[in-house]
Amino acid sequence: MEVKTPSQTEITMSELVLPNDTNLLGNLVGGRLMYWIDIAGALVASRHSNKVVATVSIDNITFKHPVRMGEMVIIKAKMLYAGRTSMSISIRVYAENLKTGSTTLTNKARMVFVALDENGNPSPVPPLLPETNEEKADFEKECSIRSKK
Ligand SMILES: CC(C)(COP(=O)(O)OP(=O)(O)OC[C@H]1O[C@@H](n2cnc3c(N)ncnc32)[C@H](O)[C@@H]1OP(=O)(O)O)[C@@H](O)C(=O)NCCC(=O)NCCS
């Protein structure tokens, strides 16, 4: 099976926060953001595996700063680790104020997806080859998280 690098499958997804995405304070509601994060993660997992994927976990999601109506949400999703059939993905969310151009890191998350065959059973995925020092460190960290489970 062809080995893939994280940079081959990473994505950046952008969304504009509209009134229907916000609460009474004019801030983006968490559920809408989680929907977008799920889509971004699934796109990366699908690119890595070239298969249909299912979300099996969303861990360590943090909401550090609110995102305001009218801001642009930028979601960066990237492979951290590939197991036999599962894939761990890192999510970083930024809010860009379109009037000032300033960007704030608002959320982080770690997600796990499983590739499925045509019968909906777990199916093997290509190995991941981390290239940069950061990717290698993320890969080792993920190995240690998994070995403790
Ligand atoms: C995805 C699914 C078919 C996997 O079935 P399963 O019986 O757990 O399969 P397995 O035990 O063989 O696990 C498959 C892989 O997922 C991993 N996995 C399963 N549950 C996990 C979890 N909660 N967190 C992290 N990894 C998990 C296993 O470690 C294994 O990884 P590996 O093959 O890389 O070693 C099943 O859990 C499922 O259908 N879940 C519902 C998915 C869904 O509806 N998602 C929302 C819509 S997309």
The ligand as an SDF file (V2000), in Angstrom:
LIG
                    3D

 48 50  0  0  0  0  0  0  0  0999 V2000
  -16.2930    2.4620   12.8370 C   0  0  0  0  0  0  0  0  0  0  0  0
  -16.7480    1.0710   13.3130 C   0  0  0  0  0  0  0  0  0  0  0  0
  -17.2550    0.2590   12.1180 C   0  0  0  0  0  0  0  0  0  0  0  0
  -15.5060    0.3890   13.8920 C   0  0  0  0  0  0  0  0  0  0  0  0
  -15.9340   -0.8270   14.4260 O   0  0  0  0  0  0  0  0  0  0  0  0
  -15.1330   -1.5080   15.6280 P   0  0  0  0  0  0  0  0  0  0  0  0
  -15.8260   -2.7630   15.9680 O   0  0  0  0  0  0  0  0  0  0  0  0
  -14.8380   -0.5020   16.6830 O   0  0  0  0  0  0  0  0  0  0  0  0
  -13.7820   -1.8940   14.8840 O   0  0  0  0  0  0  0  0  0  0  0  0
  -12.4180   -2.2810   15.5280 P   0  0  0  0  0  0  0  0  0  0  0  0
  -12.5230   -2.6410   16.9800 O   0  0  0  0  0  0  0  0  0  0  0  0
  -11.7950   -3.2930   14.5830 O   0  0  0  0  0  0  0  0  0  0  0  0
  -11.5900   -0.9270   15.4630 O   0  0  0  0  0  0  0  0  0  0  0  0
  -11.1780   -0.4010   14.2060 C   0  0  0  0  0  0  0  0  0  0  0  0
  -10.1330    0.6430   14.4740 C   0  0  0  0  0  0  0  0  0  0  0  0
  -10.7330    1.7690   15.1110 O   0  0  0  0  0  0  0  0  0  0  0  0
  -10.0510    2.0680   16.3200 C   0  0  0  0  0  0  0  0  0  0  0  0
  -11.0590    2.5820   17.2330 N   0  0  0  0  0  0  0  0  0  0  0  0
  -12.2740    2.0720   17.4750 C   0  0  0  0  0  0  0  0  0  0  0  0
  -12.9300    2.8430   18.3810 N   0  0  0  0  0  0  0  0  0  0  0  0
  -12.1000    3.8760   18.6830 C   0  0  0  0  0  0  0  0  0  0  0  0
  -12.1830    5.0040   19.5360 C   0  0  0  0  0  0  0  0  0  0  0  0
  -13.2710    5.2630   20.2760 N   0  0  0  0  0  0  0  0  0  0  0  0
  -11.1360    5.8370   19.6040 N   0  0  0  0  0  0  0  0  0  0  0  0
  -10.0250    5.6200   18.8710 C   0  0  0  0  0  0  0  0  0  0  0  0
   -9.8880    4.5730   18.0100 N   0  0  0  0  0  0  0  0  0  0  0  0
  -10.9090    3.7050   17.9430 C   0  0  0  0  0  0  0  0  0  0  0  0
   -9.4300    0.7560   16.7500 C   0  0  0  0  0  0  0  0  0  0  0  0
   -8.3210    0.9860   17.6120 O   0  0  0  0  0  0  0  0  0  0  0  0
   -9.0010    0.1980   15.4050 C   0  0  0  0  0  0  0  0  0  0  0  0
   -7.8170    0.8600   14.9770 O   0  0  0  0  0  0  0  0  0  0  0  0
   -6.6870    0.1400   14.0530 P   0  0  0  0  0  0  0  0  0  0  0  0
   -7.3720   -0.7310   13.0230 O   0  0  0  0  0  0  0  0  0  0  0  0
   -5.9570    1.2630   13.4140 O   0  0  0  0  0  0  0  0  0  0  0  0
   -5.8220   -0.6530   14.9900 O   0  0  0  0  0  0  0  0  0  0  0  0
  -17.8730    1.1610   14.4020 C   0  0  0  0  0  0  0  0  0  0  0  0
  -17.2800    1.6430   15.6240 O   0  0  0  0  0  0  0  0  0  0  0  0
  -18.9770    2.0940   13.9930 C   0  0  0  0  0  0  0  0  0  0  0  0
  -19.7450    1.8030   13.1000 O   0  0  0  0  0  0  0  0  0  0  0  0
  -19.1110    3.2310   14.7100 N   0  0  0  0  0  0  0  0  0  0  0  0
  -20.0980    4.2570   14.3680 C   0  0  0  0  0  0  0  0  0  0  0  0
  -19.4770    5.2900   13.4290 C   0  0  0  0  0  0  0  0  0  0  0  0
  -20.4360    6.4180   13.1560 C   0  0  0  0  0  0  0  0  0  0  0  0
  -21.6230    6.2220   13.0000 O   0  0  0  0  0  0  0  0  0  0  0  0
  -19.9020    7.6520   13.1290 N   0  0  0  0  0  0  0  0  0  0  0  0
  -20.6740    8.8510   12.9480 C   0  0  0  0  0  0  0  0  0  0  0  0
  -21.0240    9.1110   11.5150 C   0  0  0  0  0  0  0  0  0  0  0  0
  -19.6600    9.0640   10.4020 S   0  0  0  0  0  0  0  0  0  0  0  0
  1  2  1  0
  2  3  1  0
  2  4  1  0
  2 36  1  0
  4  5  1  0
  5  6  1  0
  6  7  2  0
  6  8  1  0
  6  9  1  0
  9 10  1  0
 10 11  2  0
 10 12  1  0
 10 13  1  0
 13 14  1  0
 14 15  1  0
 15 16  1  0
 15 30  1  0
 16 17  1  0
 17 18  1  0
 17 28  1  0
 18 19  1  0
 18 27  1  0
 19 20  2  0
 20 21  1  0
 21 22  1  0
 21 27  2  0
 22 23  1  0
 22 24  2  0
 24 25  1  0
 25 26  2  0
 26 27  1  0
 28 29  1  0
 28 30  1  0
 30 31  1  0
 31 32  1  0
 32 33  2  0
 32 34  1  0
 32 35  1  0
 36 37  1  0
 36 38  1  0
 38 39  2  0
 38 40  1  0
 40 41  1  0
 41 42  1  0
 42 43  1  0
 43 44  2  0
 43 45  1  0
 45 46  1  0
 46 47  1  0
 47 48  1  0
M  END
$$$$
